[in-house]
Amino acid sequence: MEFSSKLLENAVNEISQLPGIGKRTALRLALHLLKQPKEQTTNLSQAITHMREDLKFCKSCHNISDVELCEICANPLRKKDVICVVEDIRDVMAIENTASHKGLYHVLGGKINPIEGIGPHDLNIVSLIEKVKSGNIKELIFALSPTMEGDTTNFYIFKQLQGLEVQTSTIARGISVGDELEYADEVTLGRSILNRIPFENSLKQ
């Protein structure tokens, strides 16, 4: 792809690094921005800069937040003794949209995946175990995507909880095996949360 402007080429190269964006789509987006008022492009760049520099992670659940304690953890109406364990922020948003979970969350930041070099110590697992050891947690809901990596992560955490007094459950398999949680429709995901089963039972399936 030949460019008459080095500035345009640099912009296209940067945009094309985004997931699912090829060079042609990046060029179309760059040319679209050029046609917009300068203020709109400035607002976009400032929003991205502020997000990158000022965004925080909740000190309790590791969810993305503007402040140290996210709105969910700070909400006095949430059940503090029930924690839904998820992979990332997209899963929190998906489950919140169902209005089926009234407790808190714990964002692992990924799933165990040896092929990609992601091990247990690369995830927010230690802080989760510490929460359970505090004695204030009655139930953990495993809500990771029903993939091999998700099941491996669930099982690893389950083994770390041996000897601790906490109930463990997993979302019902209304979510197809191999599907990512964020793509499930709200009704199916909501029913999976409400109809969760003891985690031990899922090991026998």
Contacts in CASP RR format, 6 or more apart in sequence:
PFRMAT RR
TARGET T0000
AUTHOR 0000-0000-0000
METHOD contacts of the structure
MODEL  1
MEFSSKLLENAVNEISQLPGIGKRTALRLALHLLKQPKEQTTNLSQAITH
MREDLKFCKSCHNISDVELCEICANPLRKKDVICVVEDIRDVMAIENTAS
HKGLYHVLGGKINPIEGIGPHDLNIVSLIEKVKSGNIKELIFALSPTMEG
DTTNFYIFKQLQGLEVQTSTIARGISVGDELEYADEVTLGRSILNRIPFE
NSLKQ
1 12 0 8 1.000
1 23 0 8 1.000
1 24 0 8 1.000
1 27 0 8 1.000
3 9 0 8 1.000
3 12 0 8 1.000
8 27 0 8 1.000
8 30 0 8 1.000
11 26 0 8 1.000
11 30 0 8 1.000
11 33 0 8 1.000
12 23 0 8 1.000
12 26 0 8 1.000
12 27 0 8 1.000
12 30 0 8 1.000
13 26 0 8 1.000
15 21 0 8 1.000
15 26 0 8 1.000
15 29 0 8 1.000
15 30 0 8 1.000
16 22 0 8 1.000
16 23 0 8 1.000
16 25 0 8 1.000
16 26 0 8 1.000
18 26 0 8 1.000
21 29 0 8 1.000
33 40 0 8 1.000
33 41 0 8 1.000
33 44 0 8 1.000
54 66 0 8 1.000
55 64 0 8 1.000
55 65 0 8 1.000
55 66 0 8 1.000
56 64 0 8 1.000
56 65 0 8 1.000
56 66 0 8 1.000
56 67 0 8 1.000
56 68 0 8 1.000
57 63 0 8 1.000
57 64 0 8 1.000
57 65 0 8 1.000
58 64 0 8 1.000
58 65 0 8 1.000
58 68 0 8 1.000
58 69 0 8 1.000
58 70 0 8 1.000
58 72 0 8 1.000
58 73 0 8 1.000
59 68 0 8 1.000
59 69 0 8 1.000
60 69 0 8 1.000
60 70 0 8 1.000
60 73 0 8 1.000
60 104 0 8 1.000
61 70 0 8 1.000
61 72 0 8 1.000
61 73 0 8 1.000
61 83 0 8 1.000
61 104 0 8 1.000
61 105 0 8 1.000
61 106 0 8 1.000
61 107 0 8 1.000
62 106 0 8 1.000
62 107 0 8 1.000
62 108 0 8 1.000
62 109 0 8 1.000
62 124 0 8 1.000
62 127 0 8 1.000
63 70 0 8 1.000
63 72 0 8 1.000
63 73 0 8 1.000
63 89 0 8 1.000
63 92 0 8 1.000
63 105 0 8 1.000
63 107 0 8 1.000
64 70 0 8 1.000
64 89 0 8 1.000
65 71 0 8 1.000
72 78 0 8 1.000
72 92 0 8 1.000
72 96 0 8 1.000
72 104 0 8 1.000
72 105 0 8 1.000
73 104 0 8 1.000
77 102 0 8 1.000
78 102 0 8 1.000
78 103 0 8 1.000
78 104 0 8 1.000
79 102 0 8 1.000
79 103 0 8 1.000
79 104 0 8 1.000
80 103 0 8 1.000
80 104 0 8 1.000
80 136 0 8 1.000
81 136 0 8 1.000
81 137 0 8 1.000
81 138 0 8 1.000
81 139 0 8 1.000
82 101 0 8 1.000
82 102 0 8 1.000
82 103 0 8 1.000
82 104 0 8 1.000
82 137 0 8 1.000
82 138 0 8 1.000
82 139 0 8 1.000
82 141 0 8 1.000
83 103 0 8 1.000
83 104 0 8 1.000
83 105 0 8 1.000
83 106 0 8 1.000
83 128 0 8 1.000
83 131 0 8 1.000
83 137 0 8 1.000
83 139 0 8 1.000
83 140 0 8 1.000
83 141 0 8 1.000
84 95 0 8 1.000
84 101 0 8 1.000
84 103 0 8 1.000
84 104 0 8 1.000
84 105 0 8 1.000
84 106 0 8 1.000
84 141 0 8 1.000
84 143 0 8 1.000
84 193 0 8 1.000
85 105 0 8 1.000
85 106 0 8 1.000
85 108 0 8 1.000
85 128 0 8 1.000
85 140 0 8 1.000
85 141 0 8 1.000
85 142 0 8 1.000
85 143 0 8 1.000
85 144 0 8 1.000
85 154 0 8 1.000
85 157 0 8 1.000
86 92 0 8 1.000
86 95 0 8 1.000
86 105 0 8 1.000
86 106 0 8 1.000
86 107 0 8 1.000
86 108 0 8 1.000
86 143 0 8 1.000
86 144 0 8 1.000
86 181 0 8 1.000
87 107 0 8 1.000
87 108 0 8 1.000
87 109 0 8 1.000
87 110 0 8 1.000
87 111 0 8 1.000
87 144 0 8 1.000
87 145 0 8 1.000
87 150 0 8 1.000
87 181 0 8 1.000
88 107 0 8 1.000
88 108 0 8 1.000
88 109 0 8 1.000
88 110 0 8 1.000
89 107 0 8 1.000
90 181 0 8 1.000
90 182 0 8 1.000
91 107 0 8 1.000
91 143 0 8 1.000
91 144 0 8 1.000
91 145 0 8 1.000
91 181 0 8 1.000
91 182 0 8 1.000
92 105 0 8 1.000
92 107 0 8 1.000
93 182 0 8 1.000
94 181 0 8 1.000
94 182 0 8 1.000
94 184 0 8 1.000
94 186 0 8 1.000
94 189 0 8 1.000
95 101 0 8 1.000
95 105 0 8 1.000
95 143 0 8 1.000
95 181 0 8 1.000
95 189 0 8 1.000
95 190 0 8 1.000
95 193 0 8 1.000
97 186 0 8 1.000
98 186 0 8 1.000
98 187 0 8 1.000
98 189 0 8 1.000
98 190 0 8 1.000
98 193 0 8 1.000
100 189 0 8 1.000
100 190 0 8 1.000
100 191 0 8 1.000
100 193 0 8 1.000
100 194 0 8 1.000
101 141 0 8 1.000
101 193 0 8 1.000
106 124 0 8 1.000
106 127 0 8 1.000
106 128 0 8 1.000
106 131 0 8 1.000
107 124 0 8 1.000
108 123 0 8 1.000
108 124 0 8 1.000
108 125 0 8 1.000
108 128 0 8 1.000
108 144 0 8 1.000
108 153 0 8 1.000
109 123 0 8 1.000
109 124 0 8 1.000
110 118 0 8 1.000
110 122 0 8 1.000
110 123 0 8 1.000
110 153 0 8 1.000
111 118 0 8 1.000
111 123 0 8 1.000
111 144 0 8 1.000
111 145 0 8 1.000
111 147 0 8 1.000
111 149 0 8 1.000
111 150 0 8 1.000
111 152 0 8 1.000
111 153 0 8 1.000
112 118 0 8 1.000
112 119 0 8 1.000
112 120 0 8 1.000
112 123 0 8 1.000
112 149 0 8 1.000
112 150 0 8 1.000
112 152 0 8 1.000
112 153 0 8 1.000
112 156 0 8 1.000
113 119 0 8 1.000
113 149 0 8 1.000
120 156 0 8 1.000
123 153 0 8 1.000
125 156 0 8 1.000
125 157 0 8 1.000
125 160 0 8 1.000
128 140 0 8 1.000
128 157 0 8 1.000
129 157 0 8 1.000
129 160 0 8 1.000
129 161 0 8 1.000
129 164 0 8 1.000
131 137 0 8 1.000
132 140 0 8 1.000
132 161 0 8 1.000
132 164 0 8 1.000
132 166 0 8 1.000
133 164 0 8 1.000
135 165 0 8 1.000
135 166 0 8 1.000
137 166 0 8 1.000
138 166 0 8 1.000
138 167 0 8 1.000
139 166 0 8 1.000
139 167 0 8 1.000
139 168 0 8 1.000
139 169 0 8 1.000
140 157 0 8 1.000
140 161 0 8 1.000
140 166 0 8 1.000
140 167 0 8 1.000
140 168 0 8 1.000
140 169 0 8 1.000
141 169 0 8 1.000
141 170 0 8 1.000
141 171 0 8 1.000
141 193 0 8 1.000
141 196 0 8 1.000
142 154 0 8 1.000
142 157 0 8 1.000
142 158 0 8 1.000
142 168 0 8 1.000
142 169 0 8 1.000
142 170 0 8 1.000
142 171 0 8 1.000
142 199 0 8 1.000
143 170 0 8 1.000
143 171 0 8 1.000
143 181 0 8 1.000
143 193 0 8 1.000
144 150 0 8 1.000
144 151 0 8 1.000
144 153 0 8 1.000
144 154 0 8 1.000
144 181 0 8 1.000
145 175 0 8 1.000
145 178 0 8 1.000
145 179 0 8 1.000
145 180 0 8 1.000
145 181 0 8 1.000
146 173 0 8 1.000
146 175 0 8 1.000
146 176 0 8 1.000
146 177 0 8 1.000
146 178 0 8 1.000
146 179 0 8 1.000
147 177 0 8 1.000
147 178 0 8 1.000
147 179 0 8 1.000
147 180 0 8 1.000
148 178 0 8 1.000
154 170 0 8 1.000
154 199 0 8 1.000
154 202 0 8 1.000
155 203 0 8 1.000
158 168 0 8 1.000
158 199 0 8 1.000
161 168 0 8 1.000
167 198 0 8 1.000
168 198 0 8 1.000
168 199 0 8 1.000
168 200 0 8 1.000
169 196 0 8 1.000
169 197 0 8 1.000
169 198 0 8 1.000
169 199 0 8 1.000
170 196 0 8 1.000
170 197 0 8 1.000
170 198 0 8 1.000
170 199 0 8 1.000
170 202 0 8 1.000
171 189 0 8 1.000
171 192 0 8 1.000
171 193 0 8 1.000
171 196 0 8 1.000
172 191 0 8 1.000
172 192 0 8 1.000
172 195 0 8 1.000
172 196 0 8 1.000
172 197 0 8 1.000
173 192 0 8 1.000
173 202 0 8 1.000
173 205 0 8 1.000
174 188 0 8 1.000
174 191 0 8 1.000
174 192 0 8 1.000
175 181 0 8 1.000
175 184 0 8 1.000
175 188 0 8 1.000
175 189 0 8 1.000
175 192 0 8 1.000
181 189 0 8 1.000
184 192 0 8 1.000
END
